[in-house]
Amino acid sequence: MSSAKRALISGATSGIGLEISKKLISLGYIVYGVGRDFSKCNFKEESFVKIELDLKEPKTIEKSIPKEIDFDLLVNAVGVGIFEPFEEINPKKIDEIISINLTSSLIITNLLLRGLKRQKGYIFNITSIEATKSSKFSALYSATKSAIRAFSHSLFEEVRKSGVKVVSINPDMTKTPFFDTLKFQCSEDSECYINPKEIANFIEFALSSDFVVTDITIRPQKFGIVKKSQ
């Protein structure tokens, strides 16, 4: 059996999750990437194992996640955004956003935690700047990402004696397909957004450190968003 370390990453079809996948593969990991649709993901690598799974359907997660593997690293990077007046959001959409942004990450972590403890592994939870502040029209999204951040902090206290490291990464505006379905996007000024490769670089730094950075907020130097034409 290969002695390579193994990582599982949700939201691996694009954006932050895909960049972290590429980084870990460059570091010698076998990456199991979880995503709903890999048809537009052109990344092909022998060490990239694709798991097609719709994370808004929690009942299917336990059947699809390879629980028999003791993973060395878990990255919960999945996330979808909604920024609308809360009273205008359909209750079915509320349930869907909570399932994708919160419930799926809790279930995956639950399924893999015993193996991660045996490996003294890492858990990286990608939250958002919205988990650290209050913003207009972000109530639902902020609720899910704040919950993941709180979960990260509490879980670290629970598992730190076993050697598991739990890290909450709270990125500000990051240039990814996250904004494709939204009414706004990052400014084209490179000082107004984060390149997802930089988040992957932080994970490489964390893996090489003798200490645990349990919580980090990554921000661009400037603030700038652009409203899309309707």
C-alpha positions as CSV (number, residue, x, y, z in Angstrom):
1,M,0.0,0.0,0.0
2,S,1.2,3.5,-0.8
3,S,2.8,5.4,2.1
4,A,1.5,8.7,0.7
5,K,-0.5,10.9,3.0
6,R,-4.2,11.2,2.2
7,A,-6.5,14.3,2.3
8,L,-10.2,14.7,1.7
9,I,-11.4,18.1,0.5
10,S,-15.0,19.2,0.0
11,G,-15.7,21.9,-2.6
12,A,-12.8,20.6,-4.7
13,T,-14.3,21.3,-8.2
14,S,-13.1,25.0,-8.2
15,G,-11.9,28.0,-6.3
16,I,-10.3,27.6,-2.9
17,G,-10.9,23.8,-2.6
18,L,-9.3,23.1,-6.0
19,E,-6.2,25.3,-5.3
20,I,-5.7,23.5,-2.0
21,S,-6.0,20.2,-3.8
22,K,-3.3,21.2,-6.2
23,K,-1.0,22.4,-3.4
24,L,-1.4,19.2,-1.4
25,I,-0.8,17.0,-4.4
26,S,2.4,19.0,-5.0
27,L,3.4,18.1,-1.4
28,G,2.9,14.4,-2.1
29,Y,-0.7,13.9,-0.9
30,I,-3.3,11.7,-2.5
31,V,-6.4,14.0,-2.6
32,Y,-9.9,12.8,-2.5
33,G,-11.9,15.7,-3.9
34,V,-15.6,16.0,-3.2
35,G,-17.9,18.0,-5.4
36,R,-21.3,18.0,-7.1
37,D,-20.1,18.4,-10.7
38,F,-16.6,17.9,-12.0
39,S,-17.6,18.4,-15.7
40,K,-16.0,21.9,-15.7
41,C,-13.0,20.9,-13.6
42,N,-10.1,20.4,-16.1
43,F,-7.6,19.3,-13.4
44,K,-6.5,15.8,-14.1
45,E,-3.9,14.1,-11.9
46,E,-3.5,10.5,-10.9
47,S,-3.4,11.6,-7.2
48,F,-6.7,13.4,-7.5
49,V,-9.6,11.0,-6.8
50,K,-12.9,12.6,-7.6
51,I,-16.0,11.9,-5.5
52,E,-19.1,13.3,-7.1
53,L,-21.6,14.0,-4.3
54,D,-24.3,16.6,-3.8
55,L,-23.7,18.0,-0.4
56,K,-27.1,19.4,0.0
57,E,-28.3,15.9,0.5
58,P,-26.9,14.9,3.9
59,K,-28.3,11.4,3.7
60,T,-26.0,10.5,0.8
61,I,-22.8,11.7,2.5
62,E,-22.3,8.7,4.7
63,K,-22.7,6.3,1.8
64,S,-20.1,8.1,-0.4
65,I,-17.3,9.2,1.9
66,P,-14.5,6.5,2.2
67,K,-14.7,6.0,6.0
68,E,-12.3,3.0,5.8
69,I,-9.4,5.4,5.1
70,D,-7.5,7.0,8.0
71,F,-7.1,10.5,6.4
72,D,-4.2,12.7,7.5
73,L,-6.0,15.9,6.5
74,L,-9.5,17.1,6.0
75,V,-10.4,20.4,4.4
76,N,-14.1,21.5,4.6
77,A,-14.0,24.1,1.8
78,V,-17.5,23.8,0.4
79,G,-19.6,27.0,0.5
80,V,-22.3,28.8,-1.4
81,G,-23.3,32.4,-0.9
82,I,-26.6,34.2,-0.6
83,F,-26.9,37.9,0.2
84,E,-30.5,38.9,0.1
85,P,-33.0,40.4,2.6
86,F,-33.7,37.5,5.0
87,E,-37.5,37.9,4.7
88,E,-37.3,37.3,1.0
89,I,-35.4,34.0,1.2
90,N,-37.5,30.9,0.6
91,P,-37.5,28.5,3.5
92,K,-36.3,25.7,1.2
93,K,-33.3,27.8,0.3
94,I,-32.5,28.3,3.9
95,D,-32.5,24.5,4.4
96,E,-30.3,24.1,1.3
97,I,-27.7,26.7,2.4
98,I,-27.5,25.2,5.9
99,S,-27.1,21.7,4.5
100,I,-24.3,22.7,2.1
101,N,-22.4,25.2,4.3
102,L,-22.8,23.7,7.7
103,T,-24.4,20.2,7.9
104,S,-22.2,18.5,5.3
105,S,-19.0,19.7,7.0
106,L,-20.2,18.5,10.4
107,I,-21.1,15.1,9.0
108,I,-17.9,14.6,7.1
109,T,-15.9,15.6,10.1
110,N,-17.8,13.2,12.2
111,L,-17.2,10.3,9.8
112,L,-13.5,10.9,9.5
113,L,-12.6,12.1,13.0
114,R,-11.5,8.7,14.5
115,G,-9.1,8.2,11.6
116,L,-7.8,11.7,11.9
117,K,-7.1,11.1,15.6
118,R,-5.2,7.9,14.8
119,Q,-3.1,9.9,12.3
120,K,-2.8,13.0,14.5
121,G,-4.0,14.9,11.5
122,Y,-5.3,18.3,10.5
123,I,-8.8,19.7,10.0
124,F,-9.0,23.0,8.0
125,N,-12.4,24.6,8.0
126,I,-12.8,27.4,5.4
127,T,-15.3,29.9,6.9
128,S,-15.5,33.6,5.8
129,I,-14.8,37.1,6.9
130,E,-18.5,37.1,7.5
131,A,-18.0,34.8,10.4
132,T,-16.1,37.6,12.2
133,K,-18.4,40.6,11.6
134,S,-21.9,41.7,10.8
135,S,-23.0,42.7,7.3
136,K,-26.3,43.7,5.7
137,F,-28.0,41.0,3.8
138,S,-25.6,38.4,5.1
139,A,-27.7,36.9,7.9
140,L,-28.1,33.4,6.5
141,Y,-24.6,33.1,5.1
142,S,-23.0,34.5,8.2
143,A,-25.0,32.2,10.4
144,T,-23.6,29.1,8.6
145,K,-20.0,30.3,8.5
146,S,-20.1,31.6,12.1
147,A,-21.3,28.2,13.2
148,I,-18.4,26.4,11.4
149,R,-15.9,28.8,13.0
150,A,-17.4,28.1,16.5
151,F,-17.4,24.4,15.8
152,S,-13.7,24.6,14.8
153,H,-12.8,26.3,18.1
154,S,-14.8,23.9,20.3
155,L,-13.6,20.8,18.4
156,F,-10.0,21.8,18.9
157,E,-10.5,21.9,22.6
158,E,-12.0,18.4,22.4
159,V,-9.4,16.7,20.3
160,R,-6.2,18.6,21.0
161,K,-4.9,15.9,23.4
162,S,-5.2,13.3,20.6
163,G,-2.8,15.4,18.4
164,V,-5.5,16.6,15.9
165,K,-5.0,20.2,14.8
166,V,-8.2,22.2,13.9
167,V,-7.8,25.4,12.0
168,S,-10.5,28.0,11.0
169,I,-9.6,30.1,8.0
170,N,-11.7,33.2,7.5
171,P,-11.0,34.6,4.0
172,D,-12.2,38.0,2.9
173,M,-13.1,38.6,-0.8
174,T,-11.4,35.8,-2.8
175,K,-11.4,35.7,-6.6
176,T,-13.2,32.5,-7.3
177,P,-16.4,31.3,-9.0
178,F,-18.2,31.9,-5.7
179,F,-19.5,35.2,-7.1
180,D,-20.9,33.7,-10.4
181,T,-24.4,33.5,-9.0
182,L,-24.3,36.7,-7.0
183,K,-25.2,40.3,-7.9
184,F,-21.7,41.6,-7.1
185,Q,-18.1,40.5,-7.6
186,C,-14.6,41.4,-6.7
187,S,-13.0,44.5,-8.0
188,E,-10.5,43.9,-10.7
189,D,-7.9,45.8,-8.6
190,S,-5.6,43.0,-7.4
191,E,-5.2,44.8,-4.1
192,C,-8.9,44.2,-3.4
193,Y,-9.1,40.5,-3.5
194,I,-7.2,37.4,-2.3
195,N,-5.9,34.8,-4.8
196,P,-7.0,31.4,-3.7
197,K,-3.4,30.2,-4.1
198,E,-2.5,32.3,-1.1
199,I,-4.9,30.3,1.1
200,A,-3.3,27.1,-0.2
201,N,0.1,28.6,0.6
202,F,-1.1,29.2,4.2
203,I,-2.0,25.6,4.6
204,E,1.4,24.6,3.5
205,F,2.9,26.9,6.1
206,A,0.5,25.5,8.8
207,L,1.6,22.0,7.9
208,S,5.2,22.8,8.4
209,S,4.8,24.6,11.7
210,D,5.3,23.1,15.2
211,F,2.4,25.2,16.6
212,V,-1.2,25.5,15.7
213,V,-2.8,28.6,14.2
214,T,-6.3,27.8,15.3
215,D,-7.9,30.9,13.7
216,I,-6.8,33.2,11.0
217,T,-8.5,35.9,9.0
218,I,-7.0,36.6,5.6
219,R,-7.8,40.0,4.0
220,P,-6.7,42.0,0.9
221,Q,-5.1,45.4,1.5
222,K,-8.1,47.3,0.1
223,F,-11.8,46.9,-0.1
224,G,-13.6,46.9,-3.4
225,I,-16.6,45.2,-4.9
226,V,-18.4,45.8,-8.2
227,K,-22.2,45.5,-8.7
228,K,-23.1,43.4,-11.8
229,S,-25.4,45.0,-14.4
230,Q,-28.9,43.6,-14.2
